[in-house]
């Protein structure tokens, strides 16, 4: 299978999975919120946010598995691949035991660190234990999902996860409708997640080019992977500080129930990035392959095409949420949460600037040139946490949002573009023009249409929202269509599409 065909297949499968994931989230979030209430919903967010920090015990090994699976497959080194994978599985099995122990201890101190209502403390502890056990079990099982990514079998990975996500959502809906509470839906979420990992492990064992063996355990392989993974770990730590520390700060300094208003805006920002984050995953093993064989030209082309594709998706989503955000919040979860719109805008704009460069970070990881990126992102994350702690008292939720927005904007504008362009020997001006000129131009009529429709008609129902968005999408699609039709007069359709991604 050719590189382009594989990439398109992987991206298509990823988009299907993310569309399912996004649709499920849009339906489930208000259902959970209104069935459980603000306090229980905030507790749900808080517990799963806190237990997600156990993922830092990954030590960056998962990123190493993806890279070295792609590298050793490209170079045909089966012996090294077997040693690396076998050692990873053993290491993660030890980590799983550690996580379960930490969960048992941590559950006793939840009320010390967070302002949890006494009536919900027992449920919070049980949910924490359930979630922690789920995270622990996922450690050894995640080796197999990383192998699938390294083999560039994203279609298998994403479609299987999408199917499990639909099953999980259906079970949670049934539980909520029949009057079950927080612990029931927590158990469903954790058990279904673990079963999904088990299914993927079974699939991966059949697809692996090598077999795992205790005889192949090797400390040298672990040191090598940790050497690469330490900077991936720093990036993961930075991600936690940048995007997952807000709920912890709010729960500690305001109240657990205050997390609800912030999480509504956060969920919309999170959903807006699904398409590009999922699509950009395919560029890690791809760039590892190109880097391993010394193909700088393909790395440059991937860099431009990937970020241009990200911009074509991110920019219209960003403008949609900026213009229609109040109406979306009102229709989605109710008018009492419209105050979340200010938080939404503060988080959305800098996050969109960063997401439009999603391919850049994946290429750095694929090349193994992510040391500087890790340092900068960790500094950004620490600044984020510090600013949030300073601003949360005087400004409340807006202060926490500003703590995230200010350093993220600096990273997205002042560091990332110039750094990657220098490594790939590409002029910054050329990169900016070829990646973002056309997507920005295409957004102008789209934005005008959305704004005019909102001003003239006022949008307060699902039908009106859909009509407004459809009109904007038609305008945006017409712009893309005119571009492609003009190219089709001189080239085949596939060549015209390729030019859309890789302009001269």
C-alpha positions in Angstrom: 0.0 0.0 0.0 1.4 3.4 -1.0 2.2 6.1 1.6 -0.5 8.4 0.4 -3.2 5.7 0.3 -2.3 4.5 3.7 -2.3 8.0 5.1 -5.7 8.8 3.6 -7.1 5.5 4.9 -5.7 6.1 8.4 -7.0 9.7 8.4 -10.4 8.6 7.2 -10.7 6.0 9.9 -9.5 8.4 12.5 -12.1 11.0 11.5 -14.9 8.4 11.6 -13.8 7.4 15.1 -13.5 11.0 16.3 -16.9 11.9 14.8 -18.4 9.1 16.8 -16.5 10.2 19.9 -17.5 13.8 19.5 -21.2 12.9 18.8 -21.2 10.6 21.9 -19.7 13.4 24.0 -22.2 16.0 22.8 -25.1 13.7 23.7 -23.7 12.2 26.9 -22.4 15.4 28.6 -25.8 17.2 29.0 -27.5 13.9 29.9 -25.0 13.2 32.7 -25.1 16.8 33.8 -28.9 17.0 34.1 -29.4 13.5 35.5 -26.7 13.7 38.2 -26.7 17.5 38.9 -23.9 20.0 39.1 -22.1 18.5 42.1 -22.0 14.9 41.0 -21.1 16.0 37.4 -18.2 18.1 38.7 -17.1 15.2 40.9 -17.1 13.0 37.7 -14.8 15.5 36.0 -12.6 16.0 39.0 -12.0 12.3 39.8 -11.2 11.3 36.2 -9.0 14.3 35.8 -7.0 13.4 39.0 -6.6 9.7 38.1 -5.5 10.7 34.6 -2.3 12.0 36.3 -1.3 8.4 36.9 -0.6 8.3 33.2 2.6 10.2 33.9 4.0 6.9 35.3 4.2 5.9 31.6 7.6 7.6 31.7 7.3 8.3 27.9 7.7 4.6 27.1 4.5 4.5 25.0 5.8 7.1 22.6 9.0 5.1 22.4 7.0 2.0 21.4 5.4 3.9 18.5 8.7 5.3 17.3 10.8 2.2 17.5 8.0 0.0 16.1 8.0 2.2 13.0 11.8 2.5 12.9 12.6 -1.2 13.3 9.8 -2.2 10.9 11.3 0.2 8.3 14.8 -1.1 8.8 13.7 -4.8 9.1 15.3 -5.3 12.6 12.9 -7.9 14.1 15.2 -9.0 16.9 15.5 -5.4 18.3 11.8 -4.9 18.0 10.9 -8.0 19.9 13.3 -7.0 22.7 11.9 -3.5 23.0 8.3 -4.7 23.0 8.8 -7.5 25.5 10.7 -5.2 27.9 7.9 -2.6 27.6 5.2 -5.1 28.5 7.1 -6.2 31.6 7.8 -2.6 32.7 4.2 -1.6 32.4 3.0 -4.7 34.3 5.1 -3.4 37.3 3.6 0.1 36.8 0.1 -1.3 36.9 0.7 -2.8 40.4 2.1 0.6 41.6 -0.9 2.5 40.2 -3.4 0.2 42.0 -1.5 0.7 45.3 -1.4 4.5 44.9 -5.1 4.5 44.1 -5.9 2.7 47.3 -3.9 5.1 49.4 -5.0 8.2 47.5 -8.7 7.5 48.0 -8.3 8.1 51.7 -7.1 11.7 51.3 -9.5 13.1 48.6 -11.3 15.3 51.2 -7.9 16.7 52.3 -7.0 18.1 48.9 -10.5 19.0 47.4 -13.6 20.6 48.6 -16.0 17.7 48.2 -19.4 17.7 49.8 -19.6 15.3 52.7 -22.7 13.6 51.2 -20.7 12.6 48.1 -17.4 11.7 49.8 -18.1 8.0 49.8 -19.1 8.0 46.2 -16.0 10.0 45.3 -13.7 7.5 47.0 -15.3 4.5 45.3 -15.2 6.3 41.9 -11.6 7.1 42.5 -10.7 3.5 43.2 -12.6 2.3 40.1 -10.9 4.8 37.9 -7.5 4.2 39.3 -7.8 0.4 38.8 -8.9 1.1 35.2 -5.9 3.3 34.6 -3.6 0.6 36.2 -4.9 -2.2 33.9 -4.6 0.0 30.9 -0.8 0.3 31.3 0.3 -3.2 30.0 -2.6 -3.2 27.5 -1.6 0.1 26.0 1.6 -1.6 24.6 -0.6 -3.2 22.0 -2.3 0.0 20.9 1.1 1.7 20.6 2.2 -1.2 18.4 -0.8 -0.7 16.1 0.2 3.0 15.8 3.8 2.1 15.0 2.6 -0.3 12.3 0.4 2.6 11.0 -2.7 0.4 11.4 -4.8 3.4 12.6 -7.9 2.2 10.8 -8.0 -1.0 12.9 -7.3 0.9 16.1 -9.7 3.8 15.6 -12.6 1.8 14.3 -12.4 -0.7 17.1 -12.3 2.1 19.7 -15.2 3.8 18.0 -17.3 0.7 18.3 -16.4 0.2 21.9 -17.2 3.9 22.6 -20.7 3.5 21.1 -21.3 0.4 23.3 -20.1 2.3 26.4 -22.3 5.3 25.6 -25.4 3.1 25.1 -24.8 1.4 28.4 -24.3 4.7 30.3 -27.5 6.1 28.7 -29.5 3.0 29.8 -28.1 3.3 33.3 -29.0 7.0 33.6 -32.5 6.6 32.2 -33.2 3.8 34.6 -32.1 5.9 37.5 -28.6 4.6 38.2 -26.1 7.0 39.8 -22.5 8.1 39.7 -20.9 4.8 40.6 -22.9 2.8 38.1 -21.9 4.9 35.1 -18.3 5.1 36.5 -18.2 1.3 36.6 -19.5 1.1 33.0 -16.9 3.6 31.8 -14.0 1.8 33.4 -15.0 -1.8 32.6 -15.8 -1.1 29.0 -12.6 0.8 28.5 -10.5 -2.1 29.8 -12.5 -4.6 27.6 -11.7 -2.4 24.6 -8.0 -2.6 25.4 -8.2 -6.4 25.7 -9.9 -6.7 22.3 -7.2 -4.5 20.7 -4.5 -6.6 22.4 -6.0 -9.7 20.8 -6.1 -8.1 17.4 -2.5 -6.8 17.7 -1.1 -10.2 18.7 -2.3 -11.5 15.3 -0.9 -8.5 13.4 2.6 -8.2 15.1 5.6 -9.0 12.9 7.4 -10.5 16.0 6.4 -12.4 19.1 6.9 -11.3 22.7 9.0 -13.4 25.0 10.4 -13.3 28.6 13.7 -14.4 27.2 13.9 -11.1 25.3 13.7 -8.9 28.4 16.6 -6.5 28.3 17.6 -3.6 30.5 19.5 -2.0 27.7 16.3 -1.7 25.6 14.5 -0.1 28.6 17.3 2.5 29.0 17.2 3.3 25.3 13.5 3.7 25.3 13.6 5.8 28.5 16.2 8.0 26.9 13.8 8.8 24.1 10.8 8.7 26.4 12.0 11.0 29.1 11.3 14.0 26.8 8.0 12.5 25.8 7.2 12.2 29.5 8.0 15.9 30.0 5.6 16.7 27.1 3.0 14.5 28.8 3.6 16.3 32.1 3.3 19.6 30.3 0.0 18.5 28.7 -1.4 17.7 32.1 -0.3 21.2 33.4 -1.5 23.0 30.3 -4.9 21.4 29.8 -5.9 19.3 32.8 -4.7 21.3 35.8 -7.6 23.7 35.6 -10.2 21.4 37.1 -7.8 20.6 40.0 -7.2 24.3 40.7 -10.9 25.1 40.7 -11.7 22.1 42.9 -9.0 23.1 45.4 -9.5 26.9 45.5 -13.2 27.5 44.6 -15.4 24.4 44.9 -16.0 21.1 43.2 -19.4 22.4 41.8 -17.6 25.3 40.1 -15.9 22.9 37.8 -19.1 22.4 35.9 -19.2 25.9 34.3 -15.5 25.6 33.3 -15.8 22.1 32.0 -18.7 23.1 29.6 -16.4 25.5 27.8 -13.5 23.0 28.1 -15.5 20.3 26.5 -16.4 22.4 23.5 -12.7 23.3 23.1 -11.8 19.7 23.5 -14.3 18.5 20.9 -13.1 21.2 18.4 -9.7 19.7 18.4 -10.7 16.0 17.9 -10.4 16.0 14.1 -6.9 17.5 13.9 -5.5 15.7 16.9 -6.6 12.3 15.6 -5.5 13.1 12.0 -2.0 14.3 13.2 -1.4 11.0 15.0 -0.6 9.3 11.7 2.4 11.6 11.2 4.4 10.2 14.1 5.2 6.8 12.6 5.2 8.3 9.1 7.9 10.9 10.0 9.8 8.2 11.9 9.9 6.2 8.7 11.0 9.1 6.6 13.6 10.2 9.1 15.0 6.6 9.4 15.6 6.5 5.6 16.9 10.1 5.5 14.1 11.5 3.3 14.1 15.3 4.2 12.0 16.2 1.2 9.1 14.0 2.3 9.4 15.3 5.8 9.1 18.9 4.5 6.1 18.0 2.4 4.4 16.2 5.3 5.1 19.2 7.5 3.4 21.6 5.1 0.5 19.3 3.9 -0.3 18.2 7.5 -0.5 21.7 9.0 -2.4 23.0 6.0 -5.0 20.3 6.5 -5.1 21.1 10.2 -5.7 24.8 9.4 -8.5 24.0 6.9 -10.3 22.2 9.8 -9.4 24.3 12.8 -10.0 27.8 11.5 -13.7 27.3 10.5 -14.4 25.4 13.8 -12.8 28.2 15.8 -14.9 30.9 14.0 -18.0 28.8 14.4 -17.6 28.6 18.2 -16.6 32.3 18.5 -19.7 33.4 16.6 -22.2 30.8 17.6 -20.8 29.8 21.0 -23.5 31.4 23.2 -26.3 29.8 21.2 -24.5 26.4 21.2 -24.2 26.5 25.0 -27.8 27.5 25.4 -29.1 24.8 23.2 -26.7 22.1 24.4 -26.9 22.4 28.2 -29.3 25.3 29.0 -29.3 29.1 29.3 -28.1 29.0 32.9 -24.6 28.1 31.6 -24.2 30.9 29.0 -21.7 32.6 31.3 -19.3 29.8 30.2 -19.0 31.6 26.8 -16.3 34.0 28.1 -14.2 31.1 29.3 -14.8 29.4 25.9 -13.4 32.2 23.9 -10.4 32.7 26.2 -9.5 29.0 25.8 -10.5 28.5 22.2 -8.5 31.1 20.3 -5.0 30.2 21.6 -5.8 26.5 21.5 -6.8 26.9 17.8 -3.5 28.5 17.1 -1.8 25.5 18.6 -4.0 22.9 17.0 -3.3 24.4 13.5 0.3 23.3 14.1 -0.6 19.8 15.3 1.5 18.1 12.6 4.6 20.0 13.8 4.7 18.4 17.2 4.1 14.9 15.8 6.9 15.3 13.3 9.3 16.3 16.1 8.2 13.2 18.1 8.7 11.0 15.0 12.1 12.4 14.3 13.2 12.1 17.9 13.9 15.8 18.0 11.5 16.7 20.8 13.9 17.7 23.6 13.5 21.5 23.1 9.7 21.1 22.6 9.5 19.2 25.9 11.4 22.0 27.7 9.3 24.8 26.3 5.9 23.0 26.9 6.9 22.1 30.4 7.8 25.8 31.0 4.5 26.8 29.5 2.6 24.3 31.7 4.4 25.5 34.9 3.5 29.2 33.9 -0.1 28.1 33.3 -0.4 26.6 36.7 1.3 29.6 38.4 -0.9 32.1 36.6 -4.0 30.1 37.4 -3.1 30.0 41.1 -2.5 33.7 41.1 -5.6 34.7 39.2 -8.2 32.2 40.5 -9.0 34.2 43.7 -9.5 37.6 42.2 -11.0 36.6 38.8 -12.5 33.1 39.4 -13.0 30.9 36.4 -11.8 33.7 34.0 -8.6 33.9 35.9 -8.0 30.1 35.4 -8.8 30.5 31.7 -6.3 33.4 31.4 -3.7 31.3 33.1 -4.0 28.8 30.3 -4.5 31.3 27.4 -1.5 33.6 27.9 1.4 31.0 27.9 -0.3 28.9 25.2 -0.5 31.9 22.9 3.2 32.6 23.4 4.2 29.0 22.5 2.0 28.9 19.5 3.2 32.2 18.0 6.7 32.8 19.2 8.2 29.3 19.4 6.7 26.4 17.5 6.7 27.7 13.9 10.2 29.0 13.9 11.7 26.0 15.7 10.3 23.4 13.4 11.0 25.4 10.2 14.7 25.7 11.3 15.0 21.9 11.9 13.5 21.1 8.6 15.5 23.8 6.7 12.3 25.6 5.5 11.9 29.4 5.5 9.4 30.5 8.0 7.7 32.9 5.6 7.3 30.1 3.0 5.8 27.8 5.7 3.3 30.5 6.9 2.2 31.4 3.3 1.8 27.9 2.0 0.1 26.5 5.2 -2.2 29.3 6.3 -2.8 31.8 3.5 -5.5 29.9 1.7 -7.3 28.6 4.9 -7.5 32.2 6.3 -8.8 33.5 3.0 -11.4 30.8 2.8 -12.7 31.7 6.3 -13.6 35.3 5.5 -16.9 34.7 3.6 -17.7 31.8 6.0 -17.3 34.0 9.0 -19.3 36.9 7.4 -22.2 34.6 6.7 -22.4 33.1 10.2 -22.2 36.6 11.8 -24.9 38.1 9.6 -27.3 35.2 10.1 -26.8 35.4 13.9 -27.3 39.1 13.9 -30.4 39.1 11.7 -32.3 36.1 13.0 -31.0 35.3 16.5 -30.4 31.6 17.2 -32.0 29.8 20.1 -33.1 26.3 18.8 -31.4 23.3 17.4 -33.0 23.8 14.1 -31.9 27.4 13.8 -28.3 26.4 14.8 -28.2 23.7 12.2 -29.6 26.1 9.5 -27.0 28.7 10.4 -24.1 26.3 10.4 -25.3 24.7 7.1 -25.3 28.0 5.3 -21.8 28.7 6.5 -20.7 25.2 5.6 -22.1 25.6 2.1 -20.1 28.9 1.6 -17.0 27.3 2.9 -17.5 24.2 0.8 -18.2 26.3 -2.3 -14.8 28.0 -1.8 -13.0 24.7 -1.6 -15.0 23.4 -4.6 -14.1 26.4 -6.8 -10.4 25.8 -5.9 -10.6 22.1 -6.8 -12.7 22.6 -10.0 -10.1 25.1 -11.3 -7.4 22.6 -10.7 -9.4 19.7 -12.3 -9.3 21.5 -15.6 -5.5 20.9 -15.6 -5.1 17.8 -13.6 -6.7 14.6 -12.4 -9.0 14.8 -9.3 -6.4 13.2 -7.0 -3.7 15.6 -8.3 -6.0 18.5 -7.6 -6.6 17.3 -4.1 -2.9 16.8 -3.5 -2.3 20.4 -4.6 -4.9 21.6 -2.1 -2.7 20.0 0.6 0.7 20.8 -1.0 0.6 24.1 -2.9 3.7 25.4 -4.6 
